[in-house]
Structures are given as structure tokens and as C-alpha cells.
Amino acid sequence: MNNVDTNLKRCAWAGTDPLYMKYHDEEWGKTTHDDHVLFEFLVLESAQAGLSWITILRRREGYRKAFANFDIQKVAAFTNEDVERLMQDTGIIRNRLKILAAINNAQLFIKVQQEFGSFDKYLYSFMPDGKPLINHPESIIPASTPISDAISKDMKKRGFKFFGTTICYAHMQATGMVNDHLASCDFR
């Protein structure tokens, strides 16, 4: 993390924490169509509900270890014993509802993959022309949009947990479905 250039202009939310700046510079707003990465961010963003993103970033490696390197099939097969193991794991947020949601969401993620061919195809079915949005706002980044409202509403109907419109929009930003780097940001 020492390779973060502090002279570059960033979105204000990236602050001065090297981990946050690295995430901002290397991941946030960069488009991915990889279901494995989409699942990772589904788990991480759901865990973040009610917490700061930096809290989750600092535990990301703990989540990788605890959730089988985000292997969707393995997480979907987690048992009550796994839940109890995770409740003792100090490397993650030990919230039973969020742990159960990760398992539930993995099972539903697989169903969506089966229905649409991939989770990526499902998500992009909500996007205009099936493409990412490049916004580059001047100053204010929204917390949700009509698209995140529609995706989260559909996912809730399918049974996904901890994935309201604000978490959904954060997921969209994290995976580059939308690029909200400010117009003044060197990483836009």
C-alpha cells in the first residue's frame, strides 16, 4: 500500500487512509463482468450495511478466509456449524443476520446464474443498453438511483437480504456498473 501517489486528485470520500486510496484508485468504478468478483462485493457490501466501508475494507482478507475465498458454491453449502464458526471469527463482522444473509444470497446468486446465464447478465439487464454508466458528477455523488431502486426491489423479491437501494448502488459503484469519479478526480 506504500505505492499510493498522494499527489493525485481523488474523490473526497477516499480521504487519506492508504487502504481507502488504493481501493479508490484501483477498484472503485472499474467495470468487471466476473461473477466471482460480483459475489465478493455482494458479500462485502451486505456486510457493510450500517457500517463504514473502511471497516469492511480493513477486514476484507478476513472475509476471504472466512467465506472460502468467495467461492459461491462453497458459501451456498455452508451449514449451521459454519455459521457458528463464523460467529467466532474476529476477522469479520460477527453479525448472525449478515452471516446468514451471505449464505442465503449465495444460494440465490446461483439461482440467478442458472436463470440468466450469469449474475452479470442479470445485473446488466437493468442497465440502459446493457452498458455501464459514466457519470463524473461535479460534486455530489448520489446514494441511490432509479436503477439501484429497481435492482434492489427485484433482488428483494427474489429473497436477497441486506441489499437495499443504497447498498445496491454502492455495489454498482464498486463493480463499475456506474463510474461516479468526480469530474475533478484524476482517476475518472
Residue pairs with C-beta under 8 A, 6 or more apart in sequence:
1 18
1 19
1 22
2 18
4 18
4 21
4 22
4 25
5 25
6 16
6 21
8 25
8 186
8 187
9 184
9 185
9 186
10 21
10 24
10 25
10 185
10 186
10 187
11 24
11 141
11 180
11 181
11 182
11 185
11 187
12 182
13 20
13 24
13 141
14 20
14 21
14 23
14 24
14 25
15 21
17 54
19 54
19 57
19 58
20 53
20 54
20 57
23 57
24 187
25 187
27 174
28 173
28 174
28 181
29 173
29 176
29 178
29 179
29 180
29 181
29 187
30 176
31 132
31 175
31 176
31 177
31 179
32 38
32 175
32 176
33 118
33 120
33 124
34 120
35 72
35 109
35 113
35 118
35 119
35 120
36 70
36 72
37 175
38 119
38 120
38 123
38 175
39 70
39 72
39 75
39 106
39 109
39 119
40 70
41 171
41 174
41 175
42 105
42 109
42 163
42 171
43 63
43 67
43 70
43 75
43 102
43 105
43 106
44 56
44 60
44 63
44 174
45 56
45 163
45 167
45 170
45 171
45 174
46 98
46 101
46 102
46 105
46 161
46 162
46 163
46 167
47 56
47 59
47 63
47 92
47 93
47 95
47 98
47 102
47 162
48 55
48 56
48 167
48 170
49 98
49 162
49 164
49 167
51 93
53 170
55 93
56 63
56 93
59 91
59 92
59 93
61 91
62 89
62 90
62 91
62 92
63 70
63 91
63 92
64 70
65 91
66 86
66 89
66 91
66 92
67 75
67 92
67 102
68 74
68 75
72 106
72 109
72 110
73 110
75 102
75 103
75 106
76 103
76 106
76 107
76 109
76 110
78 86
78 103
78 106
82 103
83 96
83 99
83 100
83 103
86 92
86 94
86 99
87 94
87 96
87 99
88 94
92 99
97 161
97 162
98 162
100 161
101 160
101 161
101 162
104 159
104 160
104 161
105 160
105 161
105 162
105 163
108 155
108 158
108 159
108 160
109 119
111 158
112 119
112 122
112 158
113 119
113 122
115 122
116 122
116 125
123 151
123 172
123 177
124 130
124 131
124 177
126 147
126 150
126 151
126 154
127 133
127 147
127 177
132 176
132 177
132 178
132 179
133 147
133 177
133 178
133 179
134 178
134 179
135 178
135 179
135 180
136 179
136 180
136 181
136 182
136 183
136 185
136 188
137 180
137 182
137 183
138 182
138 183
138 184
139 182
141 173
141 180
141 182
142 169
142 180
143 166
143 169
144 165
144 166
144 168
144 169
145 169
145 178
147 172
148 165
148 166
148 168
148 169
148 172
149 165
151 168
151 172
152 163
152 164
152 165
152 167
152 168
153 165
155 163
155 168
156 163
156 164
163 171
169 178
171 177
172 178
173 179
173 180
179 188
181 187
181 188
182 188
